[in-house]
Amino acid sequence: MQVLITSEAAKLPPALRSMIDESQPLAPDVRFFEEKFTTGSTARMLGLGIVLAVIGVLLCLFGLSLLLHPGPNYRGFDAYDTWPFLAGLVFLLGSFMLISSLRGRWAVKRAQEAGAATRYGIFLSSDLLVSRSWFDTTVIPRPLFKGLEDRSVHYAHDGQTKSFALPATIVSMDPAQLDKAIRAWAAQA
């Protein structure tokens, strides 16, 4: 099996879909470390969304000024004249995606506070490490796992070493316990 990264649960194999489905029980061989959604993490997302929006607006305005008011050395329109405007649009799209996710993240936070189990976090099965974050699900087979360093999981994907950060807060647990469990999982033969 290869590393699988998807934001659509329908693209996961059925066994993995049932793993992230809150209505299904977890298999007995799966350890789950639930990510805790906090007010602080939601506020950080809002702050990042605002910063991206401001940068996007500034880049769009700068790009428009270049397009509408070329300088005295204007030699014709080329693709380089559009990059600030296009980069600004990308920043605005990123801002929109972050800010639009806040309502859902807040709902998950409130559900956790009410005692509901959510399936965001790290799953360790016999041969897979599965990370389900707000934006995607990453499935890493043990042979492609390359180690844990500074709270980041490293893995091989398409001939390159990639990584992602582990959740900063885990429900009812110290994050160091998650690190220890991942190291023990990786050491299994």
Protein Blocks (a to p, Z undefined) as FASTA:
>chain_A
ZZdddfbfklpcfklmmmmmmkbccdfkbccddddddfklmmmmmmmmmmmmmmmmmmmm
mmmmmmmmccfklgbjcfklmmmmmmmmmmmmmmmmmmmmmmmmmmmmmmmmnopacded
jdddfkbccdddfkbccdddfklpgbjeehiacddeehiacdddddfbdghiafklmmmm
mmmmmmpZZ
